[in-house]
Amino acid sequence: MSARTLGAGVALACLLVGATACVPASPDDDTYEGKASTTLGGAVSEVATMQKILGALHEGRIFRQTAIAQMRDSQSSLDTNTGAFNEVHPPRDLDWLYRRSNALLSDAADTGNQARLAIERYEAYRYPAIARELGSIADRLGRLEGKVS
């Protein structure tokens, strides 16, 4: 296969996947802010889901195995979104957004891990405190998303 054919195939793949999936590694300010907004919005959703899972489990409205499976799914989605965000280099004047987003995404991942471990270890007494922390992180993620959307 020639380089020209390969290049045409890559271009076609980007068109088929969609413009948002093919964000350049070093985008302009608007593109980076859009990527950050999308990432933060997805993180808000996953963190809120984790919070609701803990509440439902604590109230006996879902089974433990269901909670573990959903928690893992939310963590996986959060990790995927974070990884995609970190592949994009921020413009120099948006380094603050990169640092703040990464700090919040890291807090979300760490607290999600605490939640899953508490469920797996049958530590129901920890659910309310972890759920409150997840709620706080979701609020902070949402406020940051609001600044860039």
C-alpha positions in Angstrom: 0.0 0.0 0.0 1.4 3.4 -0.9 1.8 6.3 1.5 -0.8 8.2 -0.6 -3.3 5.4 -0.3 -2.7 5.1 3.4 -3.0 8.9 3.9 -6.3 8.9 2.0 -7.5 6.0 4.2 -6.6 7.8 7.4 -8.4 11.0 6.2 -11.5 8.9 5.3 -11.4 7.3 8.7 -11.4 10.7 10.4 -14.4 11.8 8.4 -16.3 8.7 9.2 -15.5 8.8 12.9 -16.4 12.5 13.1 -14.8 15.8 13.6 -14.8 15.6 17.4 -12.8 12.4 17.5 -10.0 13.9 15.3 -9.0 16.8 17.5 -5.4 17.9 16.6 -2.7 17.2 19.2 -2.1 21.0 19.5 -5.5 22.7 19.0 -6.4 26.4 19.1 -8.0 27.8 22.2 -11.7 27.3 21.1 -11.0 23.7 20.1 -9.2 22.9 23.4 -11.9 24.5 25.5 -14.5 22.4 23.6 -12.6 19.3 24.3 -12.3 20.2 27.9 -16.0 21.0 28.2 -16.9 17.6 26.6 -14.5 15.8 29.0 -15.7 17.6 32.1 -19.3 17.1 31.1 -18.7 13.4 30.7 -16.9 13.3 34.0 -19.8 15.0 35.8 -22.2 12.3 34.5 -20.0 9.4 35.6 -19.3 10.9 39.0 -23.0 11.6 39.6 -23.7 8.0 38.5 -21.2 6.7 41.1 -22.8 8.9 43.7 -26.3 7.6 42.9 -25.0 4.0 42.9 -23.7 4.4 46.5 -27.0 6.0 47.6 -29.1 3.3 46.1 -26.9 0.5 47.5 -26.9 2.1 50.9 -30.8 2.3 50.8 -31.0 -1.3 49.6 -32.5 -0.4 46.2 -29.9 -2.3 44.1 -27.9 -5.4 44.5 -24.2 -5.3 45.5 -23.0 -7.1 42.3 -25.0 -4.6 40.2 -23.4 -1.7 42.0 -19.9 -3.2 41.5 -20.5 -3.7 37.8 -21.9 -0.2 37.3 -19.2 1.3 39.3 -16.6 -0.4 37.1 -18.4 0.8 34.0 -18.4 4.4 35.3 -14.7 4.2 36.2 -13.8 2.8 32.8 -15.7 5.6 31.0 -14.1 8.2 33.2 -10.6 6.8 32.5 -11.3 6.7 28.8 -12.4 10.3 28.7 -9.5 11.4 30.8 -7.0 9.6 28.6 -8.5 11.2 25.4 -8.3 14.6 27.1 -4.7 14.1 28.1 -3.7 13.2 24.5 -4.5 16.8 23.5 -1.8 19.5 24.3 -3.3 22.7 25.7 -2.4 26.1 24.2 0.0 27.8 26.4 -2.6 30.3 27.7 -4.9 27.4 28.8 -2.4 25.6 30.9 -4.5 26.6 33.9 -7.4 24.7 32.4 -5.3 21.6 31.8 -4.0 21.6 35.4 -7.4 22.2 37.0 -9.1 19.7 34.8 -6.5 17.0 35.5 -6.7 17.7 39.3 -10.4 17.3 39.3 -10.4 14.2 37.0 -7.7 12.6 39.3 -9.9 13.4 42.4 -12.9 11.8 40.6 -10.9 8.7 39.8 -9.4 8.3 43.3 -12.8 8.8 44.9 -14.4 6.3 42.5 -11.8 3.8 43.5 -12.6 4.4 47.2 -16.3 3.8 46.4 -15.7 0.6 44.5 -13.4 -0.7 47.2 -15.9 0.1 49.9 -18.6 -1.8 48.0 -16.3 -4.8 47.4 -15.2 -4.8 51.1 -18.8 -4.5 52.4 -17.9 -1.2 54.1 -21.4 0.3 54.0 -20.6 2.7 56.8 -18.3 4.5 54.3 -20.9 5.0 51.6 -22.4 8.3 52.8 -19.1 10.1 53.2 -17.8 8.9 49.9 -21.1 9.9 48.2 -20.8 13.4 49.6 -17.3 13.6 48.3 -18.4 12.5 44.9 -21.2 15.1 45.0 -18.6 17.8 45.8 -16.4 16.7 42.9 -19.3 16.6 40.5 -20.2 20.2 41.5 -16.6 21.4 41.0 -16.4 19.6 37.6 -19.7 21.2 36.6 -18.5 24.7 37.6 -15.3 24.3 35.6 -17.3 23.0 32.6 -19.5 26.1 32.9 -16.5 28.4 32.6 -15.3 26.8 29.4 -18.6 26.0 27.6 
